[in-house]
Amino acid sequence: RSGSGPGKMPEVDWFAIQENTFTRWCNDQLAERGRHIEDLKSGLKDGIALIHIIEVCSQKSIGKFNAHPKIEIQKVENLNLCFEFIKKQNIKLVNISAEDIITGNLRLILGLLWTLIQEYDIGADGCDGLLKWVQSKIPDYNVVGWKKDWNDGRAVNALIDAVCPGLMPGHAELNPENAVENCRAGIELAHTKLGIDPRVLPEEMAHPKVDKNAMQVYIVQFRNISEETIKKALAGAAPAYHELANAYGKGLSEGVVGDKAEIFCEVQLECGEPLQVAIQGPAGPLQAQGMTRDGEGLYSCHYVPMAPGDYQIEVTLSGNHVSGSPFTAVVLQKESLGGEGKIRVFFSTTQMAGKGRSDVRNLEHLLKLKNVHLRSNFEPWHPVDLMDREDREAVFRKAGTRTLPIVFVNDEYVGDYDRMQELEEAGQLDRILDLSDKDMITMEQHMARLKASEAGNASFQSTGSVQASPQPSPAPPVAAAAEPEEEEYVEEFTDIPDLQSDGLIDGLQD
């Protein structure tokens, strides 16, 4: 889906082409797990997609990870698991940290993915070895590099005929002036007859600034093609439609009781076989709903799980499973913030006036009196205004309110400060917090935990003493402002357009 008409040269450079190709490479790996990312900047930041990519490539398990990371420290932990695994495989890493991926440092992300591609796709003989292989297959084309030698599309068509003699016999007669059309013909032929994924688009291959790494990511598939596939192609048999299909969507991996779980499947445009989705839940079979297909061959449907547990989902074309099928989706009773077994407090660094400010101070005072900040299962206060909007909205959705501060225990909403004070006066708070002398840490360990949390989000250092100050004696409560009404979190700056479109902007003052 290039978005460009026939023969049209897109306004892109080598960097954009590399980004596009590496995104497609990631989705090729994720297809086995029914997963998909839209872009590299946001798609890898919680570590989950990267974990699955590495596991698929290495055929090894990374181990236990945070399956529902909503706060930065969990994302950092997931990404560090990836780095540690890569190092244990004796793969040399570029100078990259978890923060680089979380903040979307595209150059370093591309460098990391290139390292994985070289290790698992290109192999020990490297790019020079791949070039020599190409030269041995199509010596008449004098291919000496990965850019201009491929622009007119004749070399890729010649390579198709070289790996599968007779599949593209007229490659030498192609008009080099029809570069995009030549590239399109070769890429589509390789995909439909040999199952070569179109990791580079025709307009990109024909582009004078085509990226050499992107070309290698595409061309290496020809060298890695199986003998069985070549034999089938020589016999006139093409890959079946189910072998070229790609299913993904959250409904194939996870869900929440009562929520819509979406499934998508990309098939060949000319495929006339109906897509079938069979869902088996703990309480019996479910029906896929709202099945549609757009003009580009993308099917979409959904189901609504009504009980927690594992769901087996089969995605088939004419009874044949697509790649990765059957899938297993884990459905939870309630949405998870990844805070099981934890005590968490969410607040806003920008909501520091009136009742909101006094509630934060008074809640801090209450929790410090109970030494909650010295419990091993307590996490330093989380600023919602420094979280991704999607994660922040998950916190508000789970709590059922936007009134801050918000307290969760064992991933269950307990209340704001007023509710916490009510529970304290009723003698119920200690039970809810499950307070005991077990699993306590020292003040030094707590300060180290604070330091680690702040390092994960440098901008959070400006919040001052909200992070449970190191002084052993608690600060006195702060009197509430004259206005008793509760303050709800309001999006600021970059989120103003979202508020405007939601009709929530009315009444805001400068």
C-alpha positions as CSV (number, residue, x, y, z in Angstrom):
1,R,0.0,0.0,0.0
2,S,2.4,2.6,-1.2
3,G,-0.1,5.4,-1.7
4,S,1.6,6.3,-5.1
5,G,0.1,5.9,-8.5
6,P,1.8,3.9,-11.3
7,G,5.1,5.6,-12.2
8,K,4.8,8.3,-9.5
9,M,8.1,8.9,-7.6
10,P,7.4,9.5,-3.9
11,E,9.1,12.4,-2.1
12,V,11.2,10.2,0.2
13,D,14.9,9.8,1.0
14,W,17.0,6.8,1.9
15,F,16.2,7.3,5.6
16,A,12.5,7.1,5.1
17,I,12.9,4.1,2.8
18,Q,14.9,2.3,5.4
19,E,12.3,3.1,8.1
20,N,9.5,1.7,5.9
21,T,11.4,-1.5,5.0
22,F,12.5,-2.2,8.6
23,T,8.9,-1.7,9.8
24,R,7.8,-4.3,7.2
25,W,10.5,-6.6,8.4
26,C,9.3,-6.3,12.0
27,N,5.8,-7.1,10.9
28,D,7.0,-10.1,9.0
29,Q,8.4,-11.5,12.3
30,L,5.3,-10.4,14.3
31,A,2.9,-12.1,11.9
32,E,3.8,-15.4,13.6
33,R,2.4,-14.1,16.8
34,G,-0.6,-12.3,15.3
35,R,0.9,-8.9,16.1
36,H,1.6,-5.7,14.1
37,I,3.1,-2.3,14.6
38,E,2.3,0.9,12.6
39,D,5.7,2.6,13.0
40,L,9.0,2.1,14.7
41,K,8.9,5.2,17.0
42,S,5.8,4.1,18.9
43,G,5.5,0.4,18.1
44,L,8.6,-0.7,20.0
45,K,8.6,1.6,23.0
46,D,6.9,-0.7,25.6
47,G,9.2,-3.6,24.7
48,I,6.5,-6.1,23.9
49,A,6.8,-6.1,20.1
50,L,10.6,-6.2,20.4
51,I,10.4,-9.2,22.7
52,H,8.3,-11.1,20.2
53,I,10.5,-10.1,17.3
54,I,13.6,-11.4,19.1
55,E,11.9,-14.6,20.2
56,V,10.6,-15.4,16.6
57,C,14.1,-14.7,15.1
58,S,16.1,-16.6,17.7
59,Q,13.5,-19.4,18.3
60,K,14.2,-18.9,22.0
61,S,12.2,-17.5,24.9
62,I,13.3,-14.3,26.6
63,G,11.4,-15.3,29.7
64,K,8.9,-13.5,31.9
65,F,8.1,-9.9,31.0
66,N,5.6,-7.2,31.8
67,A,2.7,-8.1,29.6
68,H,0.7,-4.9,30.3
69,P,3.2,-2.1,30.8
70,K,1.6,1.3,31.4
71,I,4.4,3.1,33.3
72,E,7.8,3.8,32.1
73,I,9.8,1.6,34.5
74,Q,7.9,-1.4,33.2
75,K,8.7,-0.5,29.7
76,V,12.4,0.0,30.6
77,E,12.4,-3.4,32.3
78,N,11.0,-5.1,29.1
79,L,13.6,-3.3,26.9
80,N,16.4,-4.2,29.2
81,L,15.4,-7.8,29.0
82,C,15.8,-7.6,25.3
83,F,19.3,-6.0,25.6
84,E,20.4,-8.6,28.1
85,F,19.2,-11.5,25.9
86,I,20.9,-10.0,22.8
87,K,24.2,-9.7,24.7
88,K,23.9,-13.3,25.9
89,Q,23.7,-14.4,22.3
90,N,27.1,-12.7,21.8
91,I,25.5,-10.2,19.4
92,K,27.3,-6.8,19.5
93,L,24.9,-4.0,20.3
94,V,25.0,-0.4,19.1
95,N,25.2,2.2,21.8
96,I,21.5,2.2,22.6
97,S,19.5,2.3,25.8
98,A,15.9,1.7,26.8
99,E,15.4,5.5,26.9
100,D,16.4,5.8,23.3
101,I,13.6,3.5,22.2
102,I,11.0,5.0,24.6
103,T,11.8,8.5,23.3
104,G,11.7,7.3,19.7
105,N,15.3,7.9,18.7
106,L,14.8,6.5,15.2
107,R,18.4,6.4,14.1
108,L,19.4,4.2,17.1
109,I,16.2,2.1,16.7
110,L,17.2,1.4,13.0
111,G,20.7,0.6,14.1
112,L,19.4,-2.0,16.6
113,L,17.1,-3.6,14.0
114,W,19.9,-3.7,11.5
115,T,22.0,-5.6,14.0
116,L,19.2,-8.2,14.4
117,I,18.7,-8.4,10.6
118,Q,22.4,-9.0,10.1
119,E,22.5,-11.7,12.7
120,Y,19.3,-13.6,11.9
121,D,18.6,-12.9,8.2
122,I,21.8,-12.0,6.4
123,G,24.1,-14.3,8.4
124,A,27.8,-14.7,9.1
125,D,29.0,-14.0,5.6
126,G,27.5,-10.5,5.9
127,C,26.6,-8.0,3.2
128,D,29.6,-8.7,1.1
129,G,28.7,-12.4,1.0
130,L,25.2,-11.5,-0.1
131,L,26.5,-9.3,-2.9
132,K,28.8,-12.0,-4.1
133,W,25.8,-14.4,-4.2
134,V,23.8,-11.9,-6.3
135,Q,26.7,-11.5,-8.6
136,S,27.0,-15.3,-9.1
137,K,23.3,-15.5,-10.0
138,I,23.1,-12.6,-12.5
139,P,26.7,-11.9,-13.7
140,D,25.5,-10.2,-16.9
141,Y,24.0,-7.3,-14.9
142,N,27.3,-6.3,-13.3
143,V,25.7,-5.6,-9.9
144,V,28.4,-3.9,-7.8
145,G,26.2,-2.3,-5.1
146,W,22.7,-1.9,-3.6
147,K,21.4,1.4,-5.1
148,K,21.5,2.4,-8.8
149,D,22.1,-1.1,-10.1
150,W,18.5,-1.9,-9.0
151,N,16.7,1.3,-9.9
152,D,15.5,0.2,-13.4
153,G,14.0,-3.0,-12.2
154,R,15.8,-5.3,-14.6
155,A,18.1,-6.8,-12.0
156,V,15.4,-7.9,-9.6
157,N,13.5,-9.6,-12.5
158,A,16.7,-11.3,-13.6
159,L,17.3,-12.6,-10.1
160,I,13.8,-14.1,-10.0
161,D,14.6,-16.0,-13.2
162,A,17.9,-17.0,-11.8
163,V,16.5,-18.6,-8.7
164,C,13.6,-20.1,-10.6
165,P,14.5,-20.5,-14.3
166,G,11.7,-19.7,-16.7
167,L,9.7,-17.6,-14.3
168,M,10.8,-14.3,-15.8
169,P,12.5,-15.1,-19.1
170,G,12.0,-11.7,-20.7
171,H,14.0,-9.7,-18.1
172,A,16.7,-8.6,-20.6
173,E,14.1,-7.0,-22.9
174,L,12.6,-4.8,-20.2
175,N,12.7,-1.1,-21.0
176,P,14.9,0.6,-18.4
177,E,12.9,3.8,-18.9
178,N,9.9,2.1,-17.3
179,A,11.7,1.7,-14.0
180,V,8.7,1.8,-11.5
181,E,6.6,-0.6,-13.7
182,N,9.6,-3.0,-14.0
183,C,10.1,-2.9,-10.3
184,R,6.4,-3.5,-9.6
185,A,6.3,-6.4,-12.0
186,G,9.2,-8.1,-10.3
187,I,8.2,-7.4,-6.7
188,E,4.6,-8.7,-7.4
189,L,5.9,-11.8,-9.3
190,A,8.3,-12.7,-6.5
191,H,5.5,-12.3,-4.0
192,T,2.8,-14.3,-5.7
193,K,5.0,-17.0,-7.2
194,L,7.8,-17.4,-4.6
195,G,6.3,-15.9,-1.4
196,I,8.9,-13.2,-1.2
197,D,7.5,-10.5,1.0
198,P,7.5,-7.0,-0.6
199,R,9.6,-5.3,2.0
200,V,10.6,-2.7,-0.5
201,L,7.9,-1.0,-2.7
202,P,8.3,-0.5,-6.4
203,E,8.6,3.3,-6.0
204,E,11.2,2.9,-3.4
205,M,13.4,0.4,-5.4
206,A,13.2,2.7,-8.4
207,H,14.1,5.8,-6.3
208,P,17.6,7.2,-6.9
209,K,18.0,7.4,-3.1
210,V,17.0,3.9,-2.3
211,D,18.6,2.7,0.9
212,K,21.2,0.0,0.5
213,N,20.2,-1.7,3.8
214,A,16.6,-1.8,2.7
215,M,17.6,-3.5,-0.5
216,Q,19.6,-6.1,1.3
217,V,16.7,-6.8,3.7
218,Y,14.6,-7.5,0.6
219,I,17.1,-9.3,-1.6
220,V,18.3,-11.7,1.1
221,Q,14.9,-13.4,0.9
222,F,15.8,-14.7,-2.5
223,R,18.9,-16.4,-1.1
224,N,16.9,-17.8,1.9
225,I,14.1,-19.2,-0.2
226,S,13.5,-22.9,0.4
227,E,14.2,-25.6,-2.2
228,E,10.6,-26.8,-1.8
229,T,9.2,-23.4,-2.8
230,I,11.5,-23.3,-5.9
231,K,10.4,-26.8,-6.9
232,K,6.7,-25.8,-6.6
233,A,7.3,-22.7,-8.7
234,L,9.1,-24.7,-11.3
235,A,6.2,-27.1,-11.4
236,G,3.9,-24.2,-12.0
237,A,2.4,-24.1,-8.5
238,A,2.3,-20.7,-6.8
239,P,2.0,-20.2,-3.0
240,A,-1.6,-20.5,-1.9
241,Y,-3.5,-17.5,-0.7
242,H,-3.4,-18.5,2.9
243,E,0.4,-18.6,2.7
244,L,0.5,-15.0,1.6
245,A,-2.1,-13.8,4.2
246,N,-1.2,-11.9,7.3
247,A,-3.5,-11.8,10.4
248,Y,-3.0,-9.4,13.3
249,G,-4.9,-7.4,15.9
250,K,-5.2,-7.3,19.7
251,G,-8.0,-9.9,19.4
252,L,-5.5,-12.5,18.5
253,S,-3.4,-12.0,21.6
254,E,-5.3,-10.3,24.4
255,G,-8.7,-8.9,25.5
256,V,-10.9,-7.8,28.3
257,V,-14.3,-9.2,29.2
258,G,-17.0,-7.1,27.5
259,D,-14.7,-5.1,25.3
260,K,-14.5,-5.4,21.5
261,A,-11.5,-7.5,20.4
262,E,-10.5,-6.6,16.8
263,I,-9.0,-8.9,14.2
264,F,-7.5,-7.9,10.8
265,C,-6.2,-10.0,8.0
266,E,-4.4,-8.9,4.8
267,V,-5.0,-11.1,1.8
268,Q,-4.1,-10.8,-1.9
269,L,-6.4,-8.4,-3.8
270,E,-7.4,-11.1,-6.3
271,C,-8.1,-13.7,-3.6
272,G,-11.7,-14.8,-3.9
273,E,-11.6,-17.2,-1.0
274,P,-13.7,-16.1,2.0
275,L,-12.0,-15.5,5.3
276,Q,-13.1,-17.7,8.2
277,V,-12.5,-16.9,11.8
278,A,-13.4,-19.6,14.4
279,I,-13.3,-18.6,18.1
280,Q,-13.4,-21.0,20.9
281,G,-13.7,-19.5,24.4
282,P,-13.9,-21.0,27.9
283,A,-17.7,-20.9,27.7
284,G,-17.9,-22.3,24.2
285,P,-17.7,-21.0,20.6
286,L,-18.1,-17.3,19.8
287,Q,-19.1,-15.7,16.5
288,A,-16.9,-13.2,14.7
289,Q,-18.9,-10.1,14.1
290,G,-18.9,-7.3,11.6
291,M,-16.8,-9.0,8.9
292,T,-15.9,-6.6,6.2
293,R,-13.3,-6.4,3.4
294,D,-12.0,-3.1,1.9
295,G,-10.8,-2.4,-1.6
296,E,-7.2,-3.3,-0.8
297,G,-7.8,-6.8,0.5
298,L,-7.9,-6.1,4.2
299,Y,-10.5,-8.1,6.2
300,S,-11.7,-6.8,9.6
301,C,-13.9,-8.3,12.2
302,H,-14.3,-8.5,16.0
303,Y,-15.6,-10.5,18.8
304,V,-16.7,-9.7,22.4
305,P,-15.4,-12.1,25.0
306,M,-17.8,-12.6,27.9
307,A,-15.7,-14.7,30.2
308,P,-12.0,-14.5,31.2
309,G,-9.5,-17.2,30.1
310,D,-7.7,-18.5,27.0
311,Y,-9.4,-18.1,23.6
312,Q,-8.3,-20.2,20.6
313,I,-8.7,-18.4,17.4
314,E,-8.4,-20.0,14.0
315,V,-8.0,-17.8,10.9
316,T,-8.3,-19.7,7.7
317,L,-8.9,-19.3,3.9
318,S,-10.8,-22.2,2.4
319,G,-10.0,-24.2,5.6
320,N,-6.2,-23.5,5.5
321,H,-4.6,-21.7,8.4
322,V,-2.9,-18.4,7.7
323,S,0.6,-17.8,9.2
324,G,0.6,-18.1,13.0
325,S,-2.9,-19.7,13.2
326,P,-4.3,-20.9,15.5
327,F,-3.7,-18.0,17.9
328,T,-4.2,-17.9,21.7
329,A,-5.6,-14.8,23.2
330,V,-5.6,-14.3,27.0
331,V,-8.7,-12.5,28.1
332,L,-8.8,-10.7,31.5
333,Q,-11.8,-10.0,33.7
334,K,-10.7,-6.4,33.9
335,E,-8.2,-4.2,32.1
336,S,-4.7,-4.5,33.6
337,L,-2.4,-1.7,34.3
338,G,0.4,-4.1,35.2
339,G,0.2,-3.2,38.9
340,E,-0.7,-6.6,40.3
341,G,0.8,-6.9,43.8
342,K,1.7,-3.2,43.8
343,I,0.7,-0.1,45.6
344,R,0.6,2.8,43.2
345,V,-0.3,6.5,43.3
346,F,-1.0,8.6,40.2
347,F,-0.9,12.4,40.3
348,S,-0.3,15.4,38.0
349,T,2.8,17.6,38.2
350,T,0.8,20.4,36.6
351,Q,-2.2,20.2,38.9
352,M,-0.5,22.0,41.8
353,A,-3.1,24.5,43.0
354,G,-6.2,24.5,45.3
355,K,-7.6,21.2,46.5
356,G,-5.6,19.2,44.0
357,R,-2.3,20.4,45.6
358,S,-3.5,19.9,49.2
359,D,-4.8,16.4,48.4
360,V,-1.4,15.4,47.0
361,R,0.4,16.7,50.1
362,N,-2.1,15.2,52.6
363,L,-2.1,11.8,50.8
364,E,1.7,11.8,50.9
365,H,1.5,12.6,54.7
366,L,-1.0,9.8,55.3
367,L,1.0,7.2,53.4
368,K,4.3,8.2,55.1
369,L,2.7,7.9,58.5
370,K,2.0,4.3,57.6
371,N,5.5,3.8,56.1
372,V,4.0,2.8,52.8
373,H,7.0,4.4,51.0
374,L,9.2,1.8,52.7
375,R,7.3,-1.2,51.5
376,S,8.9,-3.3,48.7
377,N,5.7,-3.3,46.7
378,F,5.2,0.5,46.7
379,E,6.1,2.3,43.5
380,P,7.2,5.9,43.5
381,W,4.4,8.3,42.5
382,H,3.5,8.3,38.8
383,P,2.9,11.6,37.1
384,V,0.1,11.0,34.6
385,D,0.9,14.2,32.6
386,L,4.3,12.6,31.8
387,M,2.7,9.4,30.6
388,D,1.7,8.6,27.0
389,R,-1.8,9.7,26.4
390,E,-3.0,6.1,25.7
391,D,-1.5,4.9,29.1
392,R,-2.9,7.9,30.9
393,E,-6.4,7.3,29.6
394,A,-6.1,3.6,30.7
395,V,-5.5,4.8,34.3
396,F,-8.5,7.0,34.2
397,R,-10.6,4.3,32.5
398,K,-9.6,1.7,35.1
399,A,-10.3,4.2,38.0
400,G,-13.6,5.4,36.5
401,T,-12.6,9.0,37.4
402,R,-10.2,11.7,36.4
403,T,-9.9,13.1,39.9
404,L,-6.3,13.0,41.2
405,P,-4.5,11.7,43.1
406,I,-5.5,8.2,42.3
407,V,-4.5,5.2,44.5
408,F,-4.4,1.6,43.2
409,V,-3.7,-1.5,45.3
410,N,-3.1,-4.8,43.6
411,D,-4.2,-3.1,40.3
412,E,-7.6,-2.3,41.8
413,Y,-8.8,1.3,42.3
414,V,-9.1,2.3,45.9
415,G,-9.9,6.0,45.7
416,D,-8.7,9.6,45.8
417,Y,-7.4,11.3,49.0
418,D,-10.9,11.9,50.3
419,R,-11.8,8.2,50.0
420,M,-8.5,7.2,51.5
421,Q,-9.2,9.4,54.5
422,E,-12.7,7.9,54.9
423,L,-11.2,4.4,54.9
424,E,-8.6,5.4,57.5
425,E,-11.3,6.9,59.8
426,A,-13.3,3.7,59.4
427,G,-10.3,1.6,60.3
428,Q,-10.2,-0.2,56.9
429,L,-7.2,1.3,55.2
430,D,-4.6,-0.9,56.9
431,R,-6.4,-4.0,55.7
432,I,-6.7,-2.7,52.1
433,L,-3.0,-1.8,52.0
434,D,-2.2,-5.2,53.6
435,L,0.2,-3.5,56.0
436,S,2.7,-5.6,57.9
437,D,6.3,-5.6,59.0
438,K,7.2,-8.0,56.2
439,D,8.7,-7.0,52.9
440,M,10.0,-3.7,54.2
441,I,13.0,-1.9,52.8
442,T,15.4,0.6,54.3
443,M,15.4,4.4,53.7
444,E,18.6,4.0,51.7
445,Q,16.9,1.3,49.4
446,H,13.9,3.6,49.0
447,M,16.1,6.5,48.0
448,A,17.9,4.2,45.5
449,R,14.5,3.2,44.1
450,L,13.5,6.9,43.8
451,K,16.8,7.6,42.0
452,A,16.1,4.8,39.5
453,S,12.6,6.0,38.9
454,E,13.8,9.6,38.3
455,A,16.5,8.3,35.9
456,G,13.8,6.6,33.9
457,N,12.1,9.9,33.5
458,A,14.5,12.8,33.8
459,S,11.7,15.4,33.4
460,F,10.1,14.1,36.6
461,Q,12.9,15.6,38.8
462,S,11.0,18.9,38.9
463,T,8.2,17.5,41.0
464,G,10.2,17.9,44.2
465,S,9.1,16.5,47.5
466,V,6.0,14.8,46.1
467,Q,8.2,11.7,45.8
468,A,8.1,11.0,49.5
469,S,10.9,13.1,50.9
470,P,13.9,11.5,52.6
471,Q,13.3,13.1,56.0
472,P,12.2,10.5,58.6
473,S,9.6,12.8,60.1
474,P,6.5,13.3,58.1
475,A,5.4,16.8,57.0
476,P,2.2,18.2,58.4
477,P,-1.0,18.1,56.4
478,V,-1.7,21.0,54.1
479,A,-5.0,22.7,54.6
480,A,-7.4,22.5,51.7
481,A,-8.1,25.7,49.6
482,A,-11.2,27.6,50.1
483,E,-12.8,26.0,47.0
484,P,-13.9,22.5,48.1
485,E,-14.8,21.2,44.7
486,E,-12.7,18.3,43.3
487,E,-10.3,19.0,40.5
488,E,-10.2,16.7,37.5
489,Y,-7.2,16.2,35.3
490,V,-7.3,18.4,32.2
491,E,-5.1,17.7,29.2
492,E,-2.6,20.5,28.4
493,F,-0.7,21.9,25.5
494,T,-0.4,19.1,22.8
495,D,-3.7,17.4,23.9
496,I,-5.8,20.6,23.5
497,P,-7.0,19.6,20.0
498,D,-8.2,16.3,21.4
499,L,-10.2,18.1,24.1
500,Q,-11.6,20.4,21.5
501,S,-12.8,17.6,19.3
502,D,-14.3,15.9,22.4
503,G,-16.2,19.1,23.3
504,L,-14.3,19.4,26.6
505,I,-12.6,22.7,26.0
506,D,-15.6,24.9,26.8
507,G,-15.2,26.9,30.0
508,L,-11.4,26.7,30.3
509,Q,-9.8,30.0,31.3
510,D,-6.4,31.3,30.3
